Amino acid sequence: MNEDTIWIDSHAHLSMFEPEEILAVLERAENRGVGGVLTPATGRDDLDISIALVEDWPGRVVAALGVHPHEADSLGASLKRSLEQGCARPGVVAVGEIGLDYHYMNSPREDQLAAFSWQLDLAIERDLPVVVHNRESWQDLESVLGERSGRIRGVCHSFAEGPDEARRVLEMGLYVGISGMVTFKTAENIREMAAVLEPNRVLVETDSPFLAPVPHRGQRNEPSFVPLVGERLAKEWKKPAEEVASLSCAGFRDLFNVGDDWPS
C-alpha cells in the first residue's frame, strides 16, 4: 500500500478511551495513514466529552451528537435542548449515534422509535447527516427511514444485514458503513453483502473500541486498525487499497461536509 494513502475512520468512540490515551491513539492512527476520525456520542454522559474532543483536536476529529437506542428512554426535554445546542457547535457534523436495537432492548421499543424519529427530524431541520445504528430492528428501521426518504442523508454504520437490505440503504440515499466484521472468519454474510455495494457509497470504520479486525480480534479496537478493514474490502472488490481509501475519504468528506482538505 502506498505510504501516502490517507484513511478516515468514520466511526470510533474516542469518548470510551481514557483522556490521557487520546494523543497516543491518534498518533498510532496517523502512523498508519489514518488522518481523521469521526467520534459519535451515545447519550448524555458523553455529549460534552465528544464536543471537547473536537475542540482539542481540530482538523483530526469531528463529532456526531445523539442518543443511542440503549439510552432512548433518557431523551427528555433537557437532553433534547442539549442536543439542539450541541448540533450548532463547530466540528459537530452529524446527528448520531441514533437508531434502533432490539437485541438488548435496554430501552423500550416505543421509546427507541420516538427517540429515533425525533433525532431524524432534528437532523432534517439542521440539514445534518445521521449516523444510524441497527441491530435486529431492520423492519422498523427501514420504515422510519423510508418515511423520510429524500429528506435525510447519512450512513448505516457497521451494517450487518443482507445484500437486499444494503441495496435498500443505497436506494434511500444513505451510505453503508463497513467495520472490522468484514475480516471475521465466520462473517461470510458481511462479505456477501459488501460484494453488492458500490465502493463509492461505502465508508470504512472501526467502531472502536469494539469489533477489532483480524489479526487483532479479541483486543481493544482503535482507529489505527481501519486500514485492515479497507484492505479486506479491496481484496473482496479486487481493487487497490489506495482506491478504496480514496473513495471512502471522498464519500466521508461529501457526506459530512468537512471540506476537501480534511483531515488537515
Sine and cosine of phi, psi and omega as CSV:
sin_phi,cos_phi,sin_psi,cos_psi,sin_omega,cos_omega
0.00,0.00,0.65,-0.76,-0.01,-1.00
-0.88,0.48,0.73,-0.68,-0.02,-1.00
-0.90,0.43,-0.35,0.94,-0.01,-1.00
-1.00,0.04,0.00,1.00,-0.01,-1.00
-0.90,0.43,0.74,-0.67,0.02,-1.00
-0.95,-0.33,0.71,-0.70,0.10,-1.00
-0.88,-0.47,0.44,-0.90,0.16,-0.99
-0.83,-0.56,0.78,-0.63,0.10,-1.00
-1.00,0.06,0.94,-0.34,-0.14,-0.99
-0.99,0.15,0.00,1.00,-0.01,-1.00
-0.27,-0.96,0.98,-0.20,0.06,-1.00
-0.57,-0.82,0.80,-0.60,-0.06,-1.00
-0.99,0.10,0.98,0.20,-0.01,-1.00
-0.90,0.44,-0.41,0.91,0.02,-1.00
-0.91,0.40,-0.27,0.96,0.00,-1.00
-1.00,-0.02,0.03,1.00,0.13,-0.99
-0.99,-0.14,0.42,-0.91,0.07,-1.00
-0.92,0.39,0.62,-0.78,-0.04,-1.00
-0.80,0.60,-0.61,0.79,-0.04,-1.00
-0.96,0.28,-0.15,0.99,0.02,-1.00
-1.00,0.01,-0.33,0.94,-0.23,-0.97
-0.87,0.50,-0.69,0.73,0.01,-1.00
-0.83,0.56,-0.76,0.65,-0.02,-1.00
-0.91,0.42,-0.62,0.78,0.02,-1.00
-0.88,0.47,-0.71,0.70,-0.01,-1.00
-0.94,0.33,-0.56,0.83,0.04,-1.00
-0.92,0.38,-0.66,0.76,0.06,-1.00
-0.89,0.46,-0.61,0.79,0.04,-1.00
-0.90,0.43,-0.73,0.68,-0.01,-1.00
-0.87,0.49,-0.60,0.80,0.02,-1.00
-0.91,0.41,-0.35,0.94,0.06,-1.00
-0.99,-0.16,0.13,0.99,0.03,-1.00
1.00,0.01,0.18,0.98,0.00,-1.00
-0.99,-0.11,0.98,-0.22,-0.13,-0.99
-1.00,-0.01,-0.34,0.94,-0.08,-1.00
-0.60,-0.80,0.43,-0.90,-0.05,-1.00
-0.64,-0.77,0.70,-0.72,0.22,-0.97
-0.98,-0.18,0.82,-0.57,0.02,-1.00
-0.94,-0.33,0.87,-0.48,-0.01,-1.00
-1.00,-0.05,0.61,-0.79,0.14,-0.99
-0.99,0.11,0.34,-0.94,0.01,-1.00
-0.85,-0.52,-0.16,0.99,-0.01,-1.00
0.18,-0.98,-0.24,-0.97,-0.08,-1.00
-0.83,0.55,-0.61,0.79,-0.14,-0.99
-0.92,0.38,-0.44,0.90,-0.04,-1.00
-0.85,-0.52,0.23,0.97,0.08,-1.00
-0.88,0.48,-0.79,0.61,-0.04,-1.00
-0.92,0.39,-0.57,0.82,0.03,-1.00
-0.90,0.44,-0.67,0.74,-0.01,-1.00
-0.90,0.44,-0.66,0.75,0.04,-1.00
-0.90,0.43,-0.67,0.74,0.00,-1.00
-0.90,0.43,-0.59,0.81,0.03,-1.00
-0.88,0.47,-0.65,0.76,0.05,-1.00
-0.89,0.45,-0.69,0.73,-0.01,-1.00
-0.92,0.40,-0.58,0.82,-0.03,-1.00
-0.98,0.22,-0.46,0.89,-0.11,-0.99
-0.76,-0.65,0.84,0.54,0.01,-1.00
-0.89,0.46,0.63,-0.78,-0.02,-1.00
1.00,0.08,-0.18,0.98,0.00,-1.00
-0.82,-0.58,-0.44,0.90,-0.04,-1.00
-0.74,-0.67,0.74,-0.67,0.20,-0.98
-0.83,-0.56,0.26,-0.97,-0.12,-0.99
-0.77,-0.64,0.44,-0.90,0.27,-0.96
-0.91,-0.42,0.64,-0.77,0.01,-1.00
-0.89,-0.45,0.77,-0.63,0.01,-1.00
-0.14,-0.99,0.02,-1.00,0.04,-1.00
-0.90,-0.43,0.90,-0.44,0.00,-1.00
-0.89,0.46,0.48,-0.88,0.02,-1.00
-0.84,0.54,-0.47,0.88,0.06,-1.00
-0.88,0.48,-0.48,0.88,-0.06,-1.00
-0.97,-0.26,0.24,0.97,-0.16,-0.99
-0.86,0.51,-0.55,0.84,-0.04,-1.00
-0.95,0.30,-0.06,1.00,0.04,-1.00
-1.00,-0.07,-0.05,1.00,-0.12,-0.99
-0.99,0.13,0.99,0.15,0.09,-1.00
-0.98,-0.18,-0.19,-0.98,-0.10,-1.00
-0.87,0.49,-0.66,0.75,-0.04,-1.00
-0.91,0.42,-0.70,0.71,-0.02,-1.00
-0.94,0.35,-0.56,0.83,0.09,-1.00
-0.87,0.49,-0.68,0.73,0.03,-1.00
-0.89,0.46,-0.66,0.75,0.02,-1.00
-0.88,0.48,-0.65,0.76,0.04,-1.00
-0.91,0.41,-0.69,0.72,0.00,-1.00
-0.87,0.50,-0.68,0.73,0.01,-1.00
-0.94,0.34,-0.68,0.73,-0.04,-1.00
-0.90,0.44,-0.57,0.82,-0.03,-1.00
-0.93,0.37,-0.20,0.98,0.05,-1.00
-1.00,-0.05,-0.05,1.00,-0.06,-1.00
-0.98,0.19,0.55,-0.84,0.07,-1.00
-0.86,0.52,0.65,-0.76,0.03,-1.00
1.00,0.08,-0.13,0.99,0.12,-0.99
-1.00,0.00,0.93,-0.37,-0.22,-0.97
-0.92,-0.39,-0.01,1.00,-0.06,-1.00
-0.31,-0.95,0.25,-0.97,0.17,-0.99
-0.98,-0.20,0.87,-0.50,-0.04,-1.00
0.18,-0.98,0.34,-0.94,0.24,0.97
-1.00,-0.07,0.84,-0.55,-0.05,-1.00
-0.81,-0.59,0.25,-0.97,0.05,-1.00
0.55,-0.84,-0.53,-0.85,-0.07,-1.00
-0.69,-0.72,0.61,-0.80,0.05,-1.00
-0.60,-0.80,0.97,-0.25,-0.03,-1.00
-0.99,-0.15,0.14,0.99,0.05,-1.00
-0.98,0.18,-0.80,0.61,-0.02,-1.00
-1.00,-0.01,-0.50,0.87,-0.02,-1.00
0.79,0.61,0.72,0.70,0.03,-1.00
-0.93,0.38,-0.38,0.93,0.16,-0.99
-0.82,-0.57,0.53,-0.85,0.00,-1.00
-0.86,0.50,0.48,-0.88,-0.04,-1.00
-0.81,0.59,-0.71,0.71,-0.05,-1.00
-0.91,0.42,-0.56,0.83,0.06,-1.00
-0.94,0.35,-0.64,0.77,0.04,-1.00
-0.88,0.47,-0.71,0.71,-0.01,-1.00
-0.90,0.43,-0.66,0.75,0.00,-1.00
-0.91,0.41,-0.69,0.72,-0.01,-1.00
-0.92,0.40,-0.67,0.74,0.01,-1.00
-0.88,0.48,-0.73,0.68,-0.03,-1.00
-0.90,0.44,-0.69,0.73,-0.03,-1.00
-0.90,0.44,-0.66,0.75,-0.04,-1.00
-0.95,0.30,-0.55,0.83,0.12,-0.99
-0.88,0.47,-0.67,0.74,0.00,-1.00
-0.93,0.36,-0.54,0.84,0.10,-0.99
-0.88,0.47,-0.69,0.73,0.01,-1.00
-0.89,0.46,-0.66,0.75,0.03,-1.00
-0.89,0.45,-0.70,0.71,-0.01,-1.00
-0.88,0.47,-0.63,0.78,-0.06,-1.00
-1.00,-0.05,0.02,1.00,-0.04,-1.00
0.82,0.57,0.75,0.67,0.03,-1.00
-0.90,-0.44,0.51,-0.86,0.13,-0.99
-0.97,0.26,0.18,-0.98,0.00,-1.00
-0.86,-0.52,0.47,-0.88,0.11,-0.99
-0.91,-0.41,0.92,-0.39,-0.25,-0.97
-0.94,-0.33,0.73,-0.68,0.07,-1.00
-0.97,-0.25,0.69,-0.73,0.06,-1.00
-0.64,-0.77,0.78,-0.63,0.16,-0.99
-0.55,-0.84,0.91,-0.41,0.03,-1.00
0.82,0.57,0.60,0.80,-0.09,-1.00
-0.63,-0.78,0.34,0.94,-0.19,-0.98
-0.84,0.55,-0.69,0.72,-0.09,-1.00
-0.85,0.52,-0.75,0.66,0.02,-1.00
-0.94,0.35,-0.63,0.77,-0.01,-1.00
-0.87,0.49,-0.74,0.67,0.01,-1.00
-0.87,0.49,-0.64,0.77,-0.02,-1.00
-0.90,0.44,-0.74,0.67,-0.03,-1.00
-0.91,0.41,-0.69,0.73,0.05,-1.00
-0.91,0.41,-0.66,0.75,-0.03,-1.00
-0.88,0.47,-0.54,0.84,0.04,-1.00
-0.89,0.46,-0.37,0.93,-0.05,-1.00
-0.91,-0.42,0.22,0.98,-0.03,-1.00
-0.85,0.53,0.70,-0.71,-0.07,-1.00
1.00,-0.03,-0.26,0.96,0.01,-1.00
-0.92,-0.40,-0.18,0.98,0.00,-1.00
-0.87,-0.48,0.43,-0.90,0.17,-0.99
-0.66,-0.75,0.39,-0.92,-0.03,-1.00
0.32,-0.95,-0.35,-0.94,-0.04,-1.00
-0.66,-0.75,0.70,-0.71,0.19,-0.98
-1.00,0.03,0.98,-0.20,-0.21,-0.98
-0.98,0.18,0.47,-0.88,0.02,-1.00
0.68,0.73,0.79,0.62,-0.15,-0.99
-0.95,0.31,0.69,-0.72,-0.09,-1.00
-0.70,-0.72,0.34,0.94,0.09,-1.00
-1.00,0.08,-0.19,-0.98,-0.06,-1.00
-1.00,-0.02,-0.02,-1.00,-0.01,-1.00
-0.85,0.53,-0.65,0.76,-0.02,-1.00
-0.91,0.43,-0.66,0.75,0.02,-1.00
-0.92,0.40,-0.62,0.79,0.04,-1.00
-0.90,0.45,-0.66,0.75,0.05,-1.00
-0.88,0.48,-0.62,0.79,0.02,-1.00
-0.90,0.43,-0.64,0.77,0.07,-1.00
-0.84,0.54,-0.72,0.69,0.00,-1.00
-0.90,0.43,-0.64,0.77,0.02,-1.00
-0.87,0.50,-0.55,0.84,0.00,-1.00
-0.99,0.16,0.03,1.00,0.06,-1.00
1.00,0.07,0.25,0.97,-0.02,-1.00
-0.98,-0.18,0.32,-0.95,0.14,-0.99
-1.00,0.01,0.31,-0.95,0.12,-0.99
-0.94,-0.34,0.79,-0.62,0.07,-1.00
-1.00,-0.08,0.75,-0.66,0.02,-1.00
-0.91,-0.41,0.80,-0.60,-0.04,-1.00
-0.96,-0.29,-0.16,-0.99,0.00,-1.00
-0.89,0.46,-0.22,0.98,0.05,-1.00
-0.84,0.55,-0.47,0.88,-0.03,-1.00
-0.89,0.45,-0.31,0.95,0.00,-1.00
-1.00,-0.05,-0.17,0.99,-0.10,-1.00
-0.94,0.34,0.67,-0.74,-0.03,-1.00
-0.84,0.54,-0.61,0.79,-0.08,-1.00
-1.00,0.02,0.01,1.00,-0.13,-0.99
-0.99,-0.13,0.74,0.68,0.03,-1.00
-0.87,0.49,-0.49,0.87,0.03,-1.00
-0.89,0.46,-0.59,0.80,0.02,-1.00
-0.92,0.38,-0.67,0.74,0.00,-1.00
-0.93,0.38,-0.59,0.81,0.07,-1.00
-0.91,0.42,-0.64,0.77,0.05,-1.00
-0.92,0.40,-0.71,0.70,-0.02,-1.00
-0.88,0.47,-0.51,0.86,-0.06,-1.00
-0.89,0.46,-0.44,0.90,-0.04,-1.00
-1.00,-0.03,-0.06,1.00,-0.10,-1.00
-0.99,0.13,0.48,-0.88,0.15,-0.99
-0.99,0.14,0.85,-0.52,-0.07,-1.00
-0.82,0.57,-0.47,0.88,-0.01,-1.00
-0.99,0.16,0.07,1.00,0.06,-1.00
-0.87,-0.49,0.37,0.93,-0.02,-1.00
-0.87,-0.49,0.69,-0.73,0.13,-0.99
-0.91,-0.41,0.71,-0.70,0.05,-1.00
-1.00,0.03,0.52,-0.85,-0.06,-1.00
-0.43,-0.90,0.26,-0.96,0.13,-0.99
-0.96,-0.26,-0.53,0.85,-0.21,-0.98
0.86,0.51,0.55,0.84,0.05,-1.00
-0.81,0.59,0.59,-0.81,0.12,0.99
-1.00,-0.02,0.31,0.95,-0.05,-1.00
-0.99,-0.16,0.24,-0.97,0.23,-0.97
0.85,0.52,0.69,0.73,0.02,-1.00
-0.85,0.53,0.72,-0.69,-0.02,-1.00
-0.96,0.28,0.36,-0.93,0.17,-0.99
-0.87,0.50,0.73,-0.68,0.24,0.97
-0.99,-0.11,0.33,0.94,-0.06,-1.00
-0.97,-0.25,0.19,0.98,-0.07,-1.00
-0.84,0.54,0.70,-0.72,-0.06,-1.00
1.00,-0.10,-0.28,0.96,0.07,-1.00
-1.00,-0.05,0.15,-0.99,0.13,-0.99
-0.94,0.33,0.75,-0.66,0.01,-1.00
-0.99,0.17,0.40,-0.91,0.08,-1.00
-0.40,-0.92,0.30,-0.95,-0.12,-0.99
-0.83,0.55,-0.45,0.89,-0.01,-1.00
-0.89,0.45,-0.25,0.97,-0.02,-1.00
-1.00,0.02,-0.08,1.00,-0.10,-1.00
-0.89,0.45,-0.51,0.86,0.07,-1.00
-0.86,0.51,-0.48,0.88,0.03,-1.00
-0.90,0.43,-0.56,0.83,0.07,-1.00
-0.92,0.39,-0.75,0.66,-0.01,-1.00
-0.89,0.46,-0.62,0.78,-0.01,-1.00
-0.92,0.40,-0.59,0.81,0.05,-1.00
-0.94,0.35,-0.63,0.78,0.08,-1.00
-0.89,0.47,-0.66,0.75,0.02,-1.00
-0.85,0.52,-0.65,0.76,0.02,-1.00
-0.90,0.43,-0.70,0.72,-0.01,-1.00
-0.91,0.42,-0.61,0.79,-0.05,-1.00
-1.00,0.03,-0.11,0.99,-0.06,-1.00
0.83,0.55,0.74,0.68,0.03,-1.00
-0.81,-0.59,0.39,-0.92,0.10,-0.99
-0.90,0.43,0.60,-0.80,0.02,-1.00
-0.86,0.52,-0.55,0.83,0.02,-1.00
-0.87,0.49,-0.59,0.81,0.01,-1.00
-0.94,0.35,-0.66,0.75,0.04,-1.00
-0.88,0.47,-0.69,0.73,0.03,-1.00
-0.88,0.48,-0.71,0.71,-0.03,-1.00
-0.89,0.45,-0.69,0.72,-0.01,-1.00
-0.92,0.39,-0.67,0.74,0.00,-1.00
-0.91,0.42,-0.68,0.73,0.03,-1.00
-0.90,0.43,-0.66,0.75,0.01,-1.00
-0.89,0.45,-0.67,0.74,0.04,-1.00
-0.90,0.44,-0.66,0.75,0.02,-1.00
-0.87,0.49,-0.75,0.66,-0.05,-1.00
-0.89,0.46,-0.63,0.78,0.00,-1.00
-0.93,0.36,-0.73,0.68,-0.06,-1.00
-0.90,0.43,-0.72,0.69,-0.11,-0.99
-0.99,-0.11,0.05,1.00,0.14,-0.99
0.81,0.59,0.75,0.66,-0.04,-1.00
-0.99,-0.10,-0.13,0.99,0.00,-1.00
0.99,-0.14,0.47,-0.88,-0.08,-1.00
-0.94,0.34,-0.25,0.97,-0.04,-1.00
-0.98,-0.21,0.20,0.98,0.00,-1.00
-1.00,-0.09,0.69,-0.72,0.02,1.00
-0.97,0.25,0.47,-0.88,-0.07,-1.00
-0.88,-0.48,0.00,0.00,0.00,0.00
